[in-house]
Amino acid sequence: MLDMDKLLLITDHSGYTPQISRLLSMMNYARFTTLEAVSDLSVEQLDFLLVAQSNSIGALLLHFAAVEYAYQIATFEQRDLNDEEMAVWGPALMLGEEGREKIKGNPLDYYLEKLETVRNRTFELFKTVNDEWLYREEEFWYNKQANYYFMWFHVFEDEINHRGQIRMISKRMKST
C-alpha cells in the first residue's frame, strides 16, 4: 500500500476510514524512510555492532516487525503473545543479549520480507475496523489509559526512534 504518489500526503486511502487512512499515511512515510536508510546493506553491515552490548541494524529491523506484530495481537485480538509467538518474536521484541545471539547472518531481503508480511497484515486488519475503534481505551503503560490510536502511533514512533539509531550506526560503520 505504499503509494509513492501520495507518500507526502496525510490523506484518505481507499478501503479505510479517514482517521485510519491518516494513521496509515504516517506509517507509510516512516517505513519509506526506514527502507531508504537500509537500502543495499550487506549481511556484515546488518550485523555490525558499535559496541558489544548494542543492537545491530538487522535486529532493529526485525524489532520493527515484532513490535507491529505484537500490537496487532494486542489491539485486534486483545491478548498477549503466546509462547509460540514469543519463541518467534521475543528476541526481536526484547533485543539485548538474546537478540544479539539469534538475530544475525540474514541478508537484507530477509528483514524486508518480515517487515512487508507484517505490514500487509496490518493493512488487512485495519480494513476490518473504523475510526471509532481507534478511540477504544484500555490500561496501558504506567497504569494509564491509552487508546488504540496512541498504541498505533507508538508502533511507528518506535520505528522512527530506532531509525535514528540505524542512521547513526551506518555513519559510524563508514567512519571505521
N, C-alpha and C positions, 0 to 999 in steps of 0.2 A: 504494500500500500504506500510505498514511498514514491509519491508523485512529485517528480522534480519540478514540474511547472508550478506547483503550489508549496514548494519547500519553505519559502519565506512568508507564507500567508497563514495566519491563525484563522482558519475558516472552516466552513462546512465540508463534510465528506459524505458522499452518497452511501446510504445504508446506516448512518449513525445519527443520533440526535445531536443538537447543536453543542452542548457542553462537552459531550464525549468527543465530538469532532475536534473541538479546540484542544482538548487534552491530547488526543492522538496527533494533532498538528505539532504540538510541542515535543512529544515523544519522538516523532519522526525526525524533527530537526536535530534533537540531541543525538539520535542514533546516526544520522548522516555525518555529523561532525566527529563522532567516535570512529566511524568507518574510515573517514579521511585520515584520522590520526594514526591508524594502524595499517594502512594500505601497504602492501609489499613487504611486510616484516618477515624475516626468516624465523625458523624454529629457534635458532640461537638467540635472536633478539627477543622473541616472545618469552623465552625462559630466563633472560638476563635478570639478575638480582643486584640492586645497588649495594646492598649490604646483606649479610646472611639472614637477617630477620625480616627482610622486606618482602613485598609481593611482586610477582612478575607481571608483565603486561598480559600474558596468557591467562594467568589466574584472575586478573581483574576483568578481563573479557568474559570469562566463564562466570565470574561473580555477578556481572550484569544479568546474564541469562538466569542464574539461580535466584537472584532477588526477584526478578519479574515472575518467574515460575511460582515462587513462594507466595507472592501477592495474588496471583491467580487463584491459588488454593485457598488462601485466607479470605479473599473477598467474594469469590464466586462459589466456593464450596463451604465456607465458614468452618474451616478446620485447619489444624497444623499439618505439616508434612508428616507422613507416616514413616516407619522405619525404612521401608524400601526406598522411598523418595529421599530420605536423608542419606542413605548409602550412596545415591547418585549425586545429590546436590549439596550435601553437607560440607564437604571440603571447600567448595566454591563459596558457599554462604559464609562460612566461618573464616576462611582463608587461614592465615597463620601456618604453623608447622605442618599440619595435615595437608593443607593446600599446597605448600611447597613440595611435599613428598609426592603427592598424587597428580598435580596439575603441571605437567611438563612433557616435552617431547612431541607436542602436537603442532601440526602446521596451521597456518592462519585459517585455511579453509575449514578446519575442524571447529574452531571457535565461531567463525561466521555462520556455519550451518546451525550450531546450537542457538546462536542469537536469533537467526531467522526463524527457526522452528518455534521457539518460544514466542517470538513477536507475532508470528502468524496465528498462533493460538490466542494471543491477546486480542488481535483484530476480530477473530471469530467470536470470542466471548463477549466483547463489547457490543457486538450486533444483537445480543440477547437481552440487553438492559437499556434503560433510558436515563435521562438526566436525573430524574428523581432518585434513582439508585445511587448516584454519586454522593448524595447527601445523607445516606444511611450512616448512622453513628454507632460506634461501639468503643469500648475501653481500649486504649492503645498505650503508648509509652507513658511512663511516669504517672500511671493511673489517671490519665486524662482522656477525655472524649476526643475522638477523631472521626472524620467521615472518610468514605471511600475516595472522595476527591483528593483529600490530603494524602491518603495512602498511595494513590497512583501518582500524585505529584512526586512523592518521595522516591518512587521507582526511577524516574528519570533524573531527579535531583541527585540521587546517589550515583547514577551513571555520570552526570556532569562533574561531580566532585572527583570521582576516581579517574575520569578522563584527564583531569588536570595532572594527576599522578602519572598517567601514561605519557603525557607530553613531557613531563619533567624527566622521566626515565629515558625516553627517547633522546632528549637533548644530552643527558649525561652519558648515554652509550656512545653518542657521536663524538664526545669530547675525550673519551678514554682510548 
